[in-house]
Every structure is written in C-alpha cells, then in structure tokens.
Amino acid sequence: MTRALVPPVVTEGPTLTELRLEVRAFLDEQIADGRFVPHVDTWLTRWDREFTRELGRREWLGMTIPTEYGGHGRTFLERFVVTEELLVVGAPVAAQWVADRQIGPSLLRYGSEEQKHAFLPRIAAGDVVFGIGMSEPDAGSDLAGVRTRAERVDGGWRLTGTKVWTSGAHEADAFFALARTAPVDPADRHAGLSQFIVDLRAPGVGIRPIISMGGDHHFNEVHLDGVLVPDERVLGQVGEGWTQVTSELGFERSGPERFLSTFQLLAEAASAMDEGRLPQDPGLGRHVARVAALHQMSFAVAAALEAHQEADTAAAVVKVLGTTGEGDIADYVDTLTATGWVEDEELYRLLHAAILQRPGFTLRGGTNEILRGVIARRLGLR
C-alpha cells in the first residue's frame, strides 16, 4: 500500500553529498559574518533579494532550468539538496521560493517560447519575484469554486476578482492567476479555467495586507479590477487551467519546506538538551526520526519528478505528514519549556515564531483535510 502512495527510497550519491557540503560551508560563512540570523519558516517569512541574487550568482537558483533558457541544466535531486540545506539553517529564501519551486517548472511545461525567454533567465538570476493566485475568499482548497473571471477583449483578457492568502504579493513582481474563462459546467466544475501571468504593478491591481496574529505581514488579498492581460501572457492553453494547476501542485506540496519549517527550533532544542539548558527528554528522538523519514519520502518524490513520473498523490502524502510533523515540533518544544524552562533567549525566539506560524502549516498548499480526501481517492476509499 505504501509503495503505491510514495515512490521507492533513493540513495544520495557522492556527487550530491559533495554539493550538500559546499552549500553548507557557504551558509556557515554567511551566518558567521552576520549576513542573516537563522529563523523558522523562512521560505514564507524572510525576504532578502540580495541573498537571493547571491544564490543566483552561485548557480543555486534555476538549477533544473535548461541552459538555453538561462538555467543550469541540473537535476531535481541536486536542487533538492540545495533547498534542503537552505531550510535547515533557516536562511532568508522567501524572495525566490515560489519562482524557483513551481513557476519555473510550469513555464517549462506550458509556457510559450517568448514567456520562457522573458522569465526563466531572470528566475535563475534571482531578479524576479513571483506569487501564486489560486485561493479565493470562497474557494480555498476547492479550486473548482474560483470566481475570478477573465473576459475576452481585443488583444487579450480582462481579469476581475479577488485572490486571497497570496504569499508575498506585496514584494512580488507578478503572479500566476487562475481565472474562469467559461461558465461553470455542473457536469465538470473544473472545466473552463485558465491561467494568466499577471503583472502585479499593472493598472487595476490592488494589494491589501493580511496581518497575522503576531503582527507580521506575509499574506495578502489581491484585487483584480478589470486588469488587462495581453494574449502573450496566457499560460498554456485557454480552458486547461485545472490540468496545469494540478501538475504544479506536485512541486508545491512535496518539497522539504513541508517538513523543515521548524527544524531550526528542533535543532536548538537538541543543542539545549546537550548543553544542559533543557532537561533530557526521550521524545526528541521521535521527532528526529520523523524528520528523517520525511526527508526520505520527499527525496523520493524529487526523484520521481526527475523521471517525469506522476507524483501528485505522493506529494499530498508528504504535505499532510510533513506539515503535521513540523507543527508537532512546535508543540513539543513548547511543552518542554513549560515543564523545565531555563532562560534561553535563542530558544524562546524560535519557539515564539514557530507557535505564531504553526496554524498555517496545515492550511497552505491545500488544507490537510482536502488532501486526505485526495489520498483516500487514490486508495479507492471514496
């Protein structure tokens, strides 16, 4: 049963290990120089365009983009190793995350030649920031309920509607918007959807912040008021938006960001136990083991994507288990500190941030409740 849901385990070879150590040495230098302070959930919360450009200069962005489009022609496994190391130390990677994770692969699969040449070299260089415009106020994980409409006009389309929970829209240059280009067909609610590349600085775009309970600004509402999108910015085929979006979700749901958002907190707790700042607790091993298992599962999905194999269900499994696990880490350390608190500024800083971010872990990228239904369908249970 497990084999049917998740691809077989893949072994990391010496070439990948060498790359991993190279990235690790670079990050150690960056931290030692005070270039950034490690944090939790940094793929959402920590924006640093200059750090992103430095990754581009080191050819650690756009790694899977072919060289003819300004990328580096490397494998998904090589990219996995780099992104995992960035997340493990809590590096400020939010500026490149969406573009590098799913915009690039989607452009390669569905984009026109003009679109590929316009955006892919800039993604590889870290010079363009993207967001994703899928969710809506009345259509979160149920994308068939999208109400944003695109109306045909001379030379393009006019988009009207609202997108919500758009991570980093206030920092982004553009986003992929899913919109309805045909009326809802009750027999096929996913038909009639299309994707558009929308300039977030275009006339008619309004961006309103959604402030989290901790006072942070990561999410946004994006209002599209008759925004003109030219024909050359339609992504893929009109009416094929659902197929395109679901293929993107394999990249969005299966990566190491789905289980490493609180790894810095777990590592700090382990150090605190080792140094006597926290009491020894056998539960630590359980969480370390879960992270190790999720690493193997996520790495196997990356190998499946490299082999152009279907990985949507496996990605959903990783997302459900991973986001549950990273939330459990926050709860675990919170319990530890409540029963045996030792004044520790660094541990408290990470724990405080993790607790505030924790509610979003199982929501973003498709709620876990919806994804359990996806997995159940794959198992023939519904």
Sequence and secondary structure as in RCSB ss.txt:
>XXXX:A:sequence
MTRALVPPVVTEGPTLTELRLEVRAFLDEQIADGRFVPHVDTWLTRWDREFTRELGRREWLGMTIPTEYGGHGRT
FLERFVVTEELLVVGAPVAAQWVADRQIGPSLLRYGSEEQKHAFLPRIAAGDVVFGIGMSEPDAGSDLAGVRTRA
ERVDGGWRLTGTKVWTSGAHEADAFFALARTAPVDPADRHAGLSQFIVDLRAPGVGIRPIISMGGDHHFNEVHLD
GVLVPDERVLGQVGEGWTQVTSELGFERSGPERFLSTFQLLAEAASAMDEGRLPQDPGLGRHVARVAALHQMSFA
VAAALEAHQEADTAAAVVKVLGTTGEGDIADYVDTLTATGWVEDEELYRLLHAAILQRPGFTLRGGTNEILRGVI
ARRLGLR
>XXXX:A:secstr
 HHHHS       HHHHHHHHHHHHHHHHHHHTTS    SSHHHH   HHHHHHHHHTT SSTTS GGGTS    
HHHHHHHHHHHHHTT   HHHHHIIIIIHHHHHHH  HHHHHHHHHHHHHT   EEEE  BTTBSS GGG   EE
EEETTEEEEEEEE S TTTTT SEEEEEEESS  BTTBTTTTEEEEEEETTSTTEEEEEEE TTS EEEEEEEEE
EEEEEGGGEES TT HHHHHHHHHHHHHHSGGGT TTHHHHHHHHHHHHTTSS   THHHHHHHHHHHHHHHHHH
HHHHHHTT   HHHHHHHHHHHHHHHHHHHHHHHHHHHHS    HHHHHHHHHHHHHGGGTTTTTS HHHHHHHH
HHHTT  
